[in-house]
Amino acid sequence: MVAGQDTLAEWAEGARKNAAAVAGMLDVSDQAHREDPLAALAALQDYVSRLPLSEFEQSDWFTLHSDLVSFLADVLIRRRGAQWNVKADPSVRRGYRYVLQATGLDGAERQIDPYDVVEEEFRHLPIEITRMIANAEVALAVVRIHES
């Protein structure tokens, strides 16, 4: 068994519950959230746009990071057929990462680390939730890019 595989279901359930809690915090009904994870998109964008990021402490960044990862994962799982998986990574202390995996439109399996996707968004402030989702979708090749 791959390290981390034994806790994968628990990890996935925790992320799902956190995404639902984020939606609830944003006054998105349980029913609306169950029907479409993007029901919270506008409220989440409004929320992050008003955050005093320049005043954030490390714990604030950690919480925001975790909440955005949960939201992103929920969208990719429910709208794009992604699923949580485990990837060995000797560069991290526990020796593995939880990643999202999806079959691209070309039939190839791809993985992304949603923490990396969110971290990249933090490097290009202001935070744009739709850009974050789009970057993940492109990396997983679950959308077509129309070039002009």
C-alpha positions as CSV (number, residue, x, y, z in Angstrom):
1,M,0.0,0.0,0.0
2,V,1.2,3.5,-0.9
3,A,1.9,5.7,2.1
4,G,-1.1,7.9,2.8
5,Q,-3.5,5.6,1.0
6,D,-5.0,4.5,4.3
7,T,-6.1,8.0,5.2
8,L,-7.2,9.1,1.7
9,A,-10.9,8.6,2.3
10,E,-10.7,10.5,5.5
11,W,-8.8,13.3,3.8
12,A,-11.3,13.5,1.0
13,E,-14.2,13.6,3.4
14,G,-12.6,16.4,5.4
15,A,-12.1,18.5,2.3
16,R,-15.7,17.9,1.3
17,K,-17.0,18.9,4.7
18,N,-14.8,22.0,4.7
19,A,-16.0,23.1,1.3
20,A,-19.6,22.8,2.6
21,A,-18.7,24.8,5.7
22,V,-17.1,27.5,3.5
23,A,-20.3,27.7,1.5
24,G,-22.4,27.9,4.7
25,M,-20.2,30.7,6.0
26,L,-21.0,32.5,2.8
27,D,-24.7,32.1,3.4
28,V,-25.1,29.6,0.5
29,S,-27.8,27.1,1.3
30,D,-26.9,23.4,1.7
31,Q,-29.3,22.6,-1.1
32,A,-27.7,25.2,-3.5
33,H,-24.2,23.9,-2.6
34,R,-25.3,20.3,-3.1
35,E,-26.7,21.1,-6.5
36,D,-23.7,23.1,-7.7
37,P,-20.4,23.8,-6.0
38,L,-20.1,27.0,-8.0
39,A,-23.1,28.4,-6.2
40,A,-20.6,29.9,-3.7
41,L,-18.4,31.4,-6.4
42,A,-19.6,35.0,-6.3
43,A,-19.8,35.1,-2.5
44,L,-16.4,33.6,-2.2
45,Q,-14.9,36.1,-4.6
46,D,-16.5,39.0,-2.8
47,Y,-15.2,37.6,0.5
48,V,-11.6,37.2,-0.5
49,S,-11.6,40.5,-2.3
50,R,-12.5,42.2,1.0
51,L,-9.9,40.4,3.1
52,P,-7.1,42.6,4.6
53,L,-4.4,40.4,3.2
54,S,-1.7,42.8,4.2
55,E,-2.6,42.3,7.8
56,F,-2.7,38.5,7.6
57,E,-0.7,36.4,10.0
58,Q,0.6,32.9,9.2
59,S,-2.5,31.2,10.7
60,D,-4.8,33.4,8.6
61,W,-2.9,32.4,5.4
62,F,-3.1,28.8,6.4
63,T,-6.9,28.9,6.9
64,L,-7.5,30.8,3.7
65,H,-5.2,28.4,1.8
66,S,-7.1,25.3,3.2
67,D,-10.5,26.9,2.5
68,L,-9.6,27.7,-1.1
69,V,-8.1,24.2,-1.6
70,S,-11.4,22.6,-0.3
71,F,-13.5,24.8,-2.6
72,L,-11.2,24.1,-5.6
73,A,-11.3,20.4,-5.0
74,D,-15.0,20.4,-4.6
75,V,-15.5,22.1,-7.9
76,L,-13.1,19.8,-9.7
77,I,-14.5,16.7,-8.2
78,R,-18.1,17.5,-8.8
79,R,-17.9,19.3,-12.1
80,R,-14.9,17.7,-13.8
81,G,-14.8,14.2,-12.4
82,A,-11.5,14.6,-10.5
83,Q,-10.8,12.5,-7.4
84,W,-8.3,12.7,-4.6
85,N,-5.3,10.5,-4.8
86,V,-1.9,10.0,-3.1
87,K,1.4,10.9,-4.7
88,A,4.8,9.9,-3.2
89,D,6.9,12.9,-2.5
90,P,10.1,12.4,-0.5
91,S,10.6,16.2,-0.4
92,V,7.9,16.6,2.2
93,R,8.1,15.4,5.7
94,R,5.3,12.8,5.5
95,G,6.7,11.4,2.2
96,Y,3.5,12.0,0.1
97,R,1.0,14.6,-1.0
98,Y,-2.7,14.4,-1.6
99,V,-3.4,15.4,-5.2
100,L,-6.4,15.7,-7.5
101,Q,-6.4,13.3,-10.4
102,A,-8.6,13.5,-13.5
103,T,-8.9,12.1,-17.0
104,G,-8.2,14.8,-19.5
105,L,-10.2,15.3,-22.7
106,D,-7.4,13.4,-24.5
107,G,-7.9,10.4,-22.3
108,A,-4.7,10.9,-20.3
109,E,-4.6,10.8,-16.5
110,R,-3.2,14.0,-14.9
111,Q,-2.6,15.1,-11.4
112,I,-2.3,18.5,-9.7
113,D,-1.6,19.5,-6.2
114,P,-4.4,21.9,-5.3
115,Y,-2.2,23.5,-2.6
116,D,0.2,24.5,-5.4
117,V,-2.6,25.9,-7.5
118,V,-3.8,28.1,-4.6
119,E,-0.2,29.0,-3.7
120,E,0.3,30.2,-7.3
121,E,-2.8,32.3,-7.0
122,F,-1.4,33.9,-3.8
123,R,1.7,35.0,-5.9
124,H,-0.5,36.9,-8.3
125,L,-2.7,39.0,-6.2
126,P,-5.5,40.0,-6.2
127,I,-7.0,36.5,-5.7
128,E,-9.2,35.6,-8.6
129,I,-11.2,32.5,-7.9
130,T,-12.2,31.9,-11.5
131,R,-8.6,32.2,-12.6
132,M,-7.6,29.7,-10.0
133,I,-10.2,27.2,-11.2
134,A,-9.3,27.8,-14.8
135,N,-5.6,27.2,-14.1
136,A,-6.5,23.8,-12.5
137,E,-8.8,22.8,-15.3
138,V,-6.2,23.6,-17.9
139,A,-3.5,21.7,-16.0
140,L,-5.8,18.7,-15.8
141,A,-6.8,19.1,-19.5
142,V,-10.5,18.8,-18.6
143,V,-11.4,21.9,-20.7
144,R,-10.6,22.9,-24.3
145,I,-8.7,26.1,-24.9
146,H,-9.9,28.0,-28.0
147,E,-7.0,29.8,-29.6
148,S,-7.8,32.7,-31.9
